Amino acid sequence: MAKDSFEKDLENLEDIVARLESEEVSLEDSMKLYEEGVKLARLCSEKLDKAEKKVEILSKDKNGAIKVEPFTPNES
């Protein structure tokens, strides 16, 4: 599988889901699509996990030194 962007992988996964939901796909093709979809879902999940780990906030402590803190989104 080529190194595609997250957005392209997600779009491909959405296309697979749409095809699987249609009644025009044979069982054999459905199994192939399902396998490809599982791979894409795992790949997207891995990419999200990596991105989440990279998201950090740089801030200064009271001494002016820069410290790294994990990103925690505010829930509104």
Summary of the structure (lengths in Angstrom):
residues: 76
radius of gyration: 19.4
end to end distance: 38.5
largest distance: 65.8
contacts: 145
relative contact order: 0.12
helix: 58%
strand: 13%
